[in-house]
Amino acid sequence: MVAVHTAIAIVLVIALIIRVKVDPVISLVLGSLYLGLAAGVGFAGTIEAITVGFGGIMAEVGLLIGFGVLIGALLHSTGAFRRLVGLLVKSVGAGRLPYALTSLLAVVMPSIYVDVQVVLAAPVARSASPFIGRTGLPVLASALGCGIFAGYVFVIPGLAAISIAGLLDIQLGDWLLYGLVIGLVTAVVSTLLMRLLFSAGGWWDPETDEEVDEAMAEQEAADAAYLTGEAESAHEAMSRAEDEARETEKAHGVRRLPLLVLMLPILVPLLLIAFGAFAELGGWSNAFIAFLGDANMALFIGLIGAYTLSRMSAGAERTDHAMTEGFHTTGEILLITGVGGSLGAVIEATGLDSVLGDLFRADEGAPIILSILLAWFIAAVLHLAIGSVSVAAITAAGIIAPILDSLAVSPIVIGLAIASGAMFALQVNSNFFWMFKSLLGLSTKGTLKTLTLVTSVASVVSLPLVMVAALVA
């Protein structure tokens, strides 16, 4: 009966979110209450499991989420990401832009909000698309969507990656080693496959798949020369655009610092975490290296750097505004993450781990593959139902965490499988879907052909990579 009540609790959470439009935080708490009381945990035991589960996940990832969100908000206030994307276009050229863009979003920019990422990158994708060819827009749109979510679920400090690691008690340094490789390969390979699909012809119809308003068309015409740099007029346009950007920043009191300097608050924490992980694996770590390589300390160092650079570049007023916006967003994220941990704690209190442990031990011929597929499937189904990558990842991790000790597979492999499944088929029940559609000038049909399809492809592409990781983890 424990498994039945758990299934009912999960369906209840999904139904409340999708059908009744209840906020995920309330839905998850209600699901936790039902499960605890129906499965015999008791009134006191259920409340204790909910609160202890919330506190446990906050101890694991609370500071990491807060620091990561604030770093993104501060760097956004300096214009660092906008300049980075613009430099990328000029450096690699339009033809290689899909692979460069998806790699950048997956590896360098996973610490900022996905909303900010699409706002920054969508204008570049739209403006550069005519120079790739007839299918330039869907190719770049797919690259954008894939890069954002591959980074979000696989690459530290992406929110979903941090949350999964925290719920499954995985060292972030260990996750970084696997997630960075899987995230980057997934983004690039999926973008390549989507480009091949669109180049085959017949799949993309601009008449029905695009919805470009007049203002967007005018902006594309104005940006064309700037992005191609093909003649003297283009050079003049590029210079004029640069001058206008400088004048705008000057008018708002923004001091333009070197781009590499502005990106240090993201690069330095990643390097510190990676250095600490390699030192531990190599057996030459010490207390000081472990201190600096700790994810909380590394991201705090990044936050100090971002705050200092924002004060130097954007001034005290804009910095304070960015911090306020970051605090606002952090509260919502922390709450949903915490109650995801509560659901996992209640599931653990029911004793479901022994039930499911027996289920996995029933087939000893292929326990690792079955475990990976189950973790992927649970996360994929949750995402299809709920429409949120992070909620699907958190909920799946909460469901599976109690049975980890009974599985013949490393927790990090299960975590990566959850990350892979949580990306599957981002579609119309996601707010991001509609933002993506509007910013890229796509119809609903066109967005399904790009964002929904590429996240499905990326989820499937990453699954065998996770199985390969199981051989060495």
C-alpha positions in Angstrom: 0.0 0.0 0.0 2.9 2.3 0.6 3.7 2.3 -3.2 0.1 3.0 -4.0 -0.1 5.9 -1.6 3.1 7.3 -3.0 1.7 7.1 -6.5 -1.5 8.8 -5.4 0.5 11.6 -3.7 2.5 12.2 -6.9 -0.6 12.2 -9.0 -2.2 14.6 -6.5 0.7 17.0 -6.7 0.6 17.0 -10.5 -3.2 17.3 -10.7 -3.2 20.2 -8.3 -0.6 22.1 -10.3 -1.9 21.3 -13.8 -5.7 21.0 -13.4 -6.5 23.2 -10.5 -3.6 25.6 -11.1 -2.4 25.5 -7.5 1.0 26.8 -6.8 3.7 24.1 -6.7 4.8 24.9 -3.2 1.2 24.4 -1.8 0.8 21.3 -4.0 4.0 19.7 -2.8 3.1 20.3 0.9 -0.4 18.9 0.4 1.0 15.9 -1.3 3.5 15.4 1.5 0.7 15.7 4.1 -1.4 13.1 2.3 1.4 10.6 1.9 2.5 10.9 5.5 -1.0 10.5 7.0 -2.2 7.8 4.5 0.9 5.7 4.8 0.8 5.6 8.6 3.7 8.0 9.4 1.3 9.8 11.8 0.6 13.4 12.5 3.7 14.2 14.5 5.9 12.1 12.2 4.6 13.7 9.1 5.2 17.2 10.3 8.7 16.2 11.6 9.5 14.7 8.2 8.4 17.8 6.3 10.3 20.2 8.5 13.4 18.1 8.7 13.4 17.5 5.0 13.1 21.2 4.3 15.9 22.0 6.7 18.1 19.3 5.3 17.9 20.5 1.7 18.4 24.1 2.8 21.6 23.1 4.6 22.8 21.4 1.4 21.9 24.0 -1.3 20.4 27.1 0.4 23.5 29.2 0.2 24.5 27.9 -3.2 21.1 28.9 -4.7 21.2 32.3 -3.1 24.7 33.1 -4.0 24.2 31.9 -7.6 21.1 33.9 -8.2 22.7 37.1 -6.8 25.8 36.7 -8.9 23.6 36.5 -12.0 21.6 39.5 -11.0 24.7 41.6 -10.4 26.4 40.7 -13.6 23.2 41.3 -15.5 23.2 44.9 -14.1 26.7 45.5 -15.6 25.8 44.4 -19.1 28.4 41.7 -19.0 26.3 39.0 -20.6 25.0 41.2 -23.4 28.6 42.2 -24.3 29.7 38.5 -24.1 27.0 37.4 -26.6 27.8 40.3 -29.0 31.5 39.5 -28.9 30.7 35.8 -29.7 28.9 36.8 -32.8 31.8 38.9 -34.1 34.4 36.3 -33.2 33.1 33.0 -34.6 30.9 34.2 -37.4 27.3 33.3 -38.1 28.0 29.8 -39.6 29.5 28.5 -36.4 27.3 30.5 -34.1 24.8 27.7 -33.2 27.6 25.6 -31.7 29.3 28.5 -30.0 26.0 29.9 -28.7 24.8 26.5 -27.2 28.3 25.9 -25.7 28.4 29.3 -24.1 24.9 29.0 -22.6 25.5 25.5 -21.3 29.0 25.9 -19.9 29.7 29.6 -19.1 26.3 31.0 -18.2 24.4 28.3 -16.3 24.4 30.3 -13.1 21.9 33.0 -14.3 18.2 32.8 -14.6 17.0 31.0 -17.7 14.7 33.9 -18.3 17.6 36.3 -18.4 19.5 33.9 -20.7 16.8 33.8 -23.3 16.2 37.6 -23.1 19.9 38.2 -23.7 20.4 35.6 -26.4 17.1 35.8 -28.4 17.9 39.1 -30.1 21.2 37.7 -31.3 19.6 34.5 -32.6 17.0 36.4 -34.5 19.4 38.9 -36.0 22.0 36.4 -37.0 19.6 33.8 -38.4 19.4 35.3 -42.0 23.1 34.8 -42.5 22.9 31.0 -41.7 20.3 30.4 -44.3 16.6 29.8 -44.7 16.5 27.6 -41.6 18.8 29.9 -39.6 16.1 30.9 -37.1 15.0 27.4 -36.1 18.6 26.2 -35.9 19.6 29.1 -33.6 16.4 28.9 -31.6 17.1 25.2 -31.0 20.7 25.9 -30.1 19.6 28.5 -27.6 17.0 26.3 -25.9 19.3 23.3 -25.7 22.2 25.2 -24.3 20.1 26.9 -21.6 18.6 23.7 -20.3 21.7 21.5 -20.7 23.5 23.9 -18.5 20.6 24.2 -16.1 20.4 20.5 -15.4 24.0 19.3 -15.8 26.5 22.1 -15.2 27.3 23.6 -11.7 26.0 26.1 -10.6 22.8 25.5 -12.6 19.8 25.4 -10.3 18.6 22.0 -11.2 22.1 20.5 -11.0 22.7 22.0 -7.6 19.2 20.8 -6.3 19.7 17.2 -7.5 23.1 17.0 -6.1 21.9 18.3 -2.7 18.9 16.0 -2.5 21.1 12.9 -3.4 24.0 14.1 -1.2 26.4 14.2 -4.1 29.6 16.3 -3.8 29.4 19.2 -6.2 33.0 18.8 -7.2 32.3 15.3 -8.3 29.2 16.4 -10.2 31.1 19.1 -11.9 33.5 16.6 -13.5 30.7 14.5 -15.1 28.1 17.2 -15.6 30.4 19.6 -17.5 31.3 16.9 -20.1 27.8 15.5 -20.5 26.2 19.0 -20.6 28.6 20.3 -23.3 28.4 17.2 -25.5 24.6 17.0 -25.2 24.3 20.7 -26.2 26.6 20.4 -29.2 25.4 17.0 -30.5 21.7 18.0 -30.1 22.3 21.2 -32.0 24.0 19.3 -34.8 21.1 16.9 -35.1 18.6 19.7 -35.2 20.6 21.5 -37.9 20.6 18.3 -39.9 16.9 17.9 -39.5 16.1 21.4 -40.6 18.5 21.2 -43.5 16.6 18.2 -44.9 13.8 20.5 -46.0 10.1 20.5 -45.5 10.2 20.5 -41.8 10.2 24.3 -41.3 7.6 26.6 -42.9 8.2 30.3 -42.2 4.6 31.1 -43.1 3.2 29.0 -40.3 6.2 28.6 -37.9 7.2 32.2 -37.5 5.3 35.2 -36.2 7.5 38.3 -36.7 5.9 41.7 -35.8 6.9 44.9 -37.6 9.1 46.2 -34.8 11.1 43.0 -34.7 11.6 43.1 -38.5 12.8 46.7 -38.3 15.3 45.7 -35.6 16.6 42.8 -37.6 17.2 45.1 -40.6 19.1 47.6 -38.3 21.2 44.8 -36.8 22.1 43.0 -40.1 25.1 45.1 -41.0 26.3 45.1 -37.4 26.4 41.3 -37.2 27.9 40.5 -40.6 30.5 43.2 -40.9 30.7 42.8 -44.6 31.5 46.2 -46.0 32.5 49.7 -45.1 28.9 50.5 -44.3 28.8 47.5 -42.0 32.0 48.6 -40.3 30.4 52.0 -39.8 27.2 50.5 -38.4 29.3 48.3 -36.0 31.1 51.4 -34.8 27.9 53.3 -34.5 26.3 50.5 -32.5 29.3 50.4 -30.2 29.2 54.1 -29.7 25.5 54.1 -29.0 26.0 51.3 -26.4 28.7 53.4 -24.7 26.6 56.5 -24.7 23.7 54.5 -23.1 25.9 53.1 -20.4 27.4 56.5 -19.8 23.9 58.1 -19.5 23.0 55.5 -16.8 26.3 55.9 -15.0 27.7 52.6 -16.0 31.5 52.3 -16.2 32.6 49.9 -18.9 35.1 47.4 -17.5 37.0 44.7 -19.5 34.6 41.8 -20.3 37.0 39.2 -19.0 37.1 41.0 -15.7 33.3 41.1 -15.5 33.1 37.3 -16.1 35.5 36.5 -13.3 32.7 36.0 -10.7 31.5 33.0 -12.7 34.8 31.7 -13.9 36.7 31.8 -10.6 34.1 29.7 -8.6 34.1 27.1 -11.3 37.8 26.9 -11.3 38.0 26.7 -7.5 35.4 23.9 -7.4 37.2 22.0 -10.2 40.6 22.5 -8.6 39.4 21.2 -5.2 37.8 18.2 -6.9 41.0 17.3 -8.8 43.1 17.8 -5.7 40.9 15.4 -3.8 41.0 12.8 -6.6 44.7 13.2 -6.8 45.3 12.8 -3.1 47.1 16.1 -2.6 44.3 18.1 -1.1 44.7 19.9 2.2 42.4 21.9 4.5 43.0 25.2 2.7 42.4 23.8 -0.7 39.2 22.0 0.5 38.1 25.3 2.1 38.5 27.3 -1.2 37.1 24.4 -3.2 34.0 24.1 -1.1 31.1 25.1 -3.4 29.6 27.5 -0.7 32.9 29.3 -0.3 33.7 29.4 -4.0 30.3 30.9 -4.9 30.6 33.4 -2.0 34.0 34.5 -3.4 32.2 34.9 -6.7 29.4 36.9 -5.1 31.9 39.3 -3.5 33.6 39.7 -6.8 30.3 40.3 -8.6 29.2 42.8 -6.0 32.5 44.7 -6.2 32.5 44.8 -9.9 28.8 45.9 -10.0 29.6 48.8 -7.6 32.6 49.8 -9.8 30.7 49.5 -13.1 27.0 50.2 -12.5 27.2 52.2 -9.3 25.7 51.7 -5.8 22.1 52.4 -6.8 21.9 49.9 -9.7 23.8 47.4 -7.6 21.3 47.7 -4.7 18.4 47.3 -7.2 20.0 44.1 -8.7 20.5 42.7 -5.2 16.9 43.4 -4.3 15.7 41.6 -7.5 18.0 38.7 -6.7 16.7 38.4 -3.1 13.1 38.4 -4.4 13.8 35.6 -6.9 15.9 33.6 -4.3 13.0 33.4 -1.9 10.7 31.7 -4.4 13.4 29.3 -5.5 14.5 28.3 -2.0 10.9 27.6 -1.0 10.1 25.3 -3.9 13.5 23.6 -3.4 12.9 23.1 0.3 9.4 21.6 0.0 10.8 19.3 -2.7 13.1 18.0 0.0 10.1 17.7 2.4 8.4 15.3 0.0 11.5 13.2 -0.2 11.7 13.1 3.6 8.1 11.9 3.9 8.7 9.2 1.3 11.7 8.1 3.3 9.7 8.0 6.5 7.1 5.7 4.9 9.6 3.0 4.3 9.2 3.0 0.6 12.9 2.4 0.2 12.6 -1.2 1.2 9.6 -1.8 -1.1 11.4 -0.3 -4.1 14.6 -1.9 -3.1 13.0 -5.3 -3.4 11.6 -4.3 -6.8 15.1 -3.4 -8.1 16.7 -6.6 -6.7 14.1 -8.7 -8.5 16.1 -8.3 -11.7 19.8 -8.7 -10.8 20.7 -9.2 -14.4 20.7 -5.5 -15.3 20.1 -3.5 -12.1 22.2 -0.5 -13.2 20.5 0.0 -16.6 17.1 -0.5 -15.0 17.9 2.0 -12.3 19.1 4.6 -14.8 16.1 4.1 -17.0 13.7 4.4 -14.0 15.3 7.6 -12.8 15.1 9.1 -16.3 11.5 8.0 -16.8 10.3 9.4 -13.4 11.9 12.8 -14.1 10.6 12.9 -17.7 7.0 12.0 -16.8 7.1 14.6 -14.0 8.3 17.3 -16.4 5.7 16.4 -19.0 3.0 16.7 -16.3 4.3 19.7 -14.3 6.0 21.8 -17.0 8.9 22.9 -14.8 12.4 21.4 -15.2 13.5 22.3 -11.7 10.3 21.0 -10.0 10.5 17.8 -12.0 14.2 17.3 -11.1 13.6 18.2 -7.4 10.6 15.9 -7.1 12.2 13.0 -8.9 15.3 13.3 -6.7 13.1 13.4 -3.6 11.3 10.2 -4.7 14.5 8.3 -5.5 16.8 9.5 -2.7 15.4 7.2 0.0 16.2 4.1 -2.1 19.7 5.0 -3.2 21.4 2.7 -0.7 19.5 -0.3 -2.3 20.7 0.4 -5.8 23.8 -1.1 -7.3 24.7 2.2 -9.0 26.5 5.3 -7.9 24.3 8.2 -6.7 25.9 10.6 -9.2 24.8 8.4 -12.1 21.2 8.4 -10.7 21.4 12.2 -10.4 22.6 12.6 -13.9 19.8 10.3 -15.1 17.3 12.5 -13.3 18.9 15.6 -14.9 18.6 13.9 -18.3 15.0 13.0 -17.9 14.0 16.4 -16.4 14.8 18.1 -19.7 12.4 16.0 -21.7 9.9 17.9 -23.9 9.5 21.4 -22.5 6.1 22.4 -23.8 3.0 24.6 -23.4 2.5 24.2 -19.7 5.8 26.0 -19.1 6.0 29.8 -18.8 9.4 29.7 -20.5 7.8 28.2 -23.6 5.7 31.3 -24.1 8.6 33.7 -23.4 10.7 31.8 -25.9 8.0 32.0 -28.5 7.6 35.7 -28.2 11.2 36.7 -28.0 12.2 34.6 -31.0 9.2 35.5 -33.1 7.9 32.0 -33.4 4.3 30.6 -33.6 3.2 28.0 -31.1 3.8 25.4 -33.8 7.3 26.7 -34.5 8.1 26.7 -30.8 7.0 23.1 -30.5 9.3 22.3 -33.5 12.3 24.0 -31.8 12.2 24.2 -28.1 10.0 21.1 -27.4 11.8 19.0 -29.9 15.3 20.0 -29.0 14.8 19.4 -25.3 13.4 16.0 -26.2 16.4 15.3 -28.4 18.8 16.5 -25.7 17.2 14.3 -23.1 17.6 11.3 -25.3 21.1 12.1 -26.4 22.3 12.6 -22.8 20.8 9.2 -21.6 23.5 7.0 -23.2 26.2 9.5 -22.0 24.9 8.9 -18.5 25.1 5.1 -19.1 28.7 5.6 -20.1 29.4 7.5 -17.0 28.1 4.6 -15.0 31.0 2.5 -16.2 33.5 4.8 -14.5 31.6 6.4 -11.6 
